[in-house]
């Protein structure tokens, strides 16, 4: 198990703060599958949460079933970050995470995200103020290896952050310049593990399978892994990884009924926590992710992209599920290759 400050997690697997995707509706779906030790909100703007504007409140929304939760803050204004950390503490955060890894221009141009890697000492001073502002809650940091290959700062920065009270660091094994290209650098994560004294280091990047998670932990020595984009199409990945790491086996893959139920849960979570219009618009886009594990499903993708109401959603999903069950009863394979579908054979 993984311990962050005084917080004992049930597993050493964390859901990444995936910008634009990791809202309450989705986190609840992932948690329902099992295996998640800690989930994180999307990036939160300090000014937005302090003013409690609509968008920030949607991103920060949580509930009793969404626990334990980390709220991730970004920016470079220490005073506002401290105020936002106190707000997060008072609104359900079990962990406050400082974003030091986002490579997106709109974040870095405001000196937030991975721009904090360009001035490590100033970043340490900023983090120290946040740690002191919320002594009741563990403060963590999520970083990249550095801005580019000439400025690899993660090992030294992690060591300094530990010294001022940061409870854990998550390291995405790429530089800002790399964005999401190339392979994650396990050696870089290992150097951070070797640099700190006691705090846990969590590895992040390119975890697509249980085997990927085991390899990252074996090669780097990290105490946990953070999974992001793989969960968008397979929210049960945490269940599989946890089983593989603890028992050496992966359970039976979810069937089409379970996959469809997860989609339905996600859709109606969006209806409940946001509204019907948001749910409809989100699923027109999110179907592309879920479809990766539902082949063949061209008809479902086409139908979902033109839904306008919850009734349309239910109809599209019910018809798809019935077709698959009918195919199974006739002895058809549940997961025909996508090549068959693309050739025009619809199941």
N, C-alpha and C positions, 0 to 999 in steps of 0.2 A: 504494500500500500504506500501511498504518497502523502507526506505531511507538508503543508505549506504554512509556516509559522505555527500557530496553535490549531489550525484547521486540518483535521484528519480526513482524507478523501477515501471513498470506498474502493476506488481503483486508481491506477496511475495513467488514465487516459483522459485527455481533455479535448473538448470541442473548441475549435478555433473561432475567433471573432471574424467571421467571413463577411466582409463589407457588402451590404446589399442583400444578404441572405439569412444571416443568423438572428432572426427575430424570435420573439416568444413562441409564435405558432410553430416554427420549425424546431426550436429547441425542445418543445414538449414532445414532438414526434420522435426525435432522436433519443430522448430520455426514456420514452416508453419501450424502446427496444432493449434497453439495458446496456451496462458496461461503461457508462459515462461517469467519470469521477468529478469533473467540473466542467461547466459550460460557461461561455462568455458572451456578452452582448456584442453587438456591432460597435464600431468606434463611436464614442460619444464626445460631442463638442462641449467643453465646459460652459461656454456662454449659453448654449442651447438648453442644457439641463438646469442651469441656474435661473434662466428666464422661464423654464418649463414650457418651451414652445412645442407645438403639436408634433413635429417630426421627431424631436429629441425624446419626447415622452413615449412615442411609439417604439423607438429603438431601446429605451430603457425599461419598458414595461416588463413586469415579472409577476409571479404568483407563487403560492405555496408549493406547488409541484415542481417549480423551476429552481431547485435548490440542490447543492450550493451553486451560487452564481457569482462570477466575476464581472465587474463592470469595467470596461476599458475606456480610458480617457486619453485624448491626444491634445497636443498644443505645446507652447513654450512659455506661457505666462504663468509663473509659479503661483502667484496669488490666486488667480482664477482656478488653476488646477487644484489647489488646496481647498478652495471653497467647493468645487465640484466633487472632490473626494469626500468631503463631509456630507454633501447631499447624497452621494451614492451610498455611503455608510448608513444613512438614515432611511434609505429607500430600498433596502434588501440586499445590498452587496455583501457577500462573505469575503470577497477579495477585491482589492482595487488594483487594476493593471495599468501600467503606463505604456502607451504605444511608442516604441522606438524603432519600429520596423516597417511601417507602411511606406511603400515607394511611390505612391501616387502623387503626381505633381501638385494637385490642389491642397494636399496636406503638407508636403515638404516645402512648398513655396511660402508657407506661413510658419516655417521653422519647426514644424511638428513632425511626427512619424520618424522616419529614418534620418531626417536632417539632424536629429539630436545626436547622431553618431559622429557628426563632424566636429563637435566640441565636447568631448567626453567629460572634461572637468566641470564645465557649466552644467552639463546634464546630471552629473552626480550631485551638485549643489541643489538643483531643481528637485531631484528625487528625494533628497534628504528632507527638504521642506515638506513634501507630501507625506513621507513616513511619519514625521513629527505631528502633522496635522490630524492624522487618524491612527493613533497608537492602538486603538482597539481592534483594528482590522489589518490583516497582512497586506502589504503592498508588494506587487511583483512587477516585472518588466519583460516585455516581449521585444526582441531586437533581431537585427540581421548581423552578419559577420562584420560588416563595415559598409562604407559608401561605395568603395570600389576596391580593386586588388591592391592599390597603393595605400589604402587606409583601412586595414583590418584591425579593428579596435575591440571586438567583442570579448576576448579573454581578459584584457586589462580592465575594460569597463565593467564586466561582470564582477571581477574581484573588488573593485572600488564600490560598486553598488552593494555588495554583501557587507562591506565594512560600515556602511551608513544605515543598514537595517533592512534592505530589500530582502524579502523572504524567499524568493525563487526567481529564476530567469528562464524564459523560453527563447530558444535560438532557432531562427529559420536559417538553414545552412546555405544561404545565398547572400550576395551583396545587393545593395540597392541598384547598382548598375545592371545586374543580371535580371532584375525583375523576377519573372518566373521561368526564364529560359535556362537551358542547361540542366545538369543534374545537381541535386542537393549535395553539398560538400560535408560528408560525415566527418572528415578529418578536422574541419573547422569547428564543428560542434564538440568533438572530442577535446579540442584545445581549451574550450570554455569549461568543460567538465574538470579538466586538470587544473584550471586556474583558480577555481573557487575552493573554499575550505570545507564548508558544511552544507550550504544551501543546495536544494535540488536544482538540477538543470533539466529542462524539458526540451526534447528535440522536436523539430517541426520541419516539414517539407517532404513531398513525394511519398507520403504514406498512403498507399492504395490498397494494400493487402495485409493480412496478419503477418506474413513473412517479412514484409517491408518493416513493420514495427519491430519485430524481433531482431532483424539485422541492424537497425539503427541503434537499438539499445546495446546489442552485443559489441558493435564496432566503436561506439562513442562512449559507452558507460553512462549515458544519461539515465535518469531515474524514471522518466515517464515520456510519453509522446503526445503531441497535439496533432489532431487530424482535422483537416478542413474540407477541401473540395470533394474528396472521395465520399464524404457523408451526404453530399447533396443528391447523389444518385442512389446511395446505399446507406440509409440512416442506421441500418443494423450493423454496420462495420465495427462499431465499438463492442457489441456483443461478441462478434467473431474474434476480434483481436484479443479481448479479455480471455475468452475460452482458450485460444491458442497459447497465450503467454502463461496461463496458470495451469492448464491441463494438457497442452500439447496437441489438442485436436480442435477442429472447427465443426460446429454442429451443422445439421442439415440446412441447406439454403432455404430462405423463406419461399413459400409457394406463391402462385399468382394471387390467391385470395388474400394472403397477408400483405403483399405489396400494394394491392388495390385498397385495402383497409387503411394502410399508412397514408396513402394519397388522400383518402376521404377524411381521415383525421386531420391532416394538414390543412385541407381546404376549409373544413368547418372550424378549425382553430382560428384561421384567418377571418372567417365570418364573425366569430365570437369576439375576438380581440380587436378587430379592425372594422370591416363592414363587407357586405356582399360584393360591392364593386371592386374593392381591393383584392378580394379572394379570386374573383374572375380574372382580373388583369394579371395577378401573380401566376395563376396556373396556366394561362396561355403561354407564359415563358418557362415555368418550372417543369412543364411536361417533358421538355427536352432532356432534363436531367434524369427524371424518373424513367424515361423511356430506355435509357441505357441498359436497364436490367429487366425489360419487359418485352424483348423481341420475340416474335414479330409484332409490331404495334403501329404500323403506319396509319391504319384507320383511326386508332385512338389519338395519335398525335394530330392528325388532320381535324378530327372532331373537337379536340380540346382547344385548338387554336382559334376556334370561332365561337366558343361558348359566350353567352351573355348573361346567364342567370344560374343560380345553384341547381335549378331543375335541369338545365342543359348539361351541367357538370355530371349530375347523377345519371342522366340518360347515357352520356358518352361512356362513363365508367361501367355502368351496368351492362351495356351492350357488349363492350369489350370483354368483360369478365364472363358473360354468358357464352360468347363465342369460344373463348378459351376452354371453358368447362365442357362445352359440347364437343370440341375437338378432342379433349382428353377422353371423354366417354366413348368416342369412336376409335380410340387407340392412337390418336395423334400425339406427337411430341409437344410438351408444354413450351419448350423454348427452341423453336426452329431457328436456324441461322438467319441472320438479317439478310443475307444474300438471297434467300428464298423469297423473303418479303419484297425486297427491291426488284426481284424479277417479276413481281406482280401476283404471286400466289398468296392470297390473303387468308389468314386463319382466324 
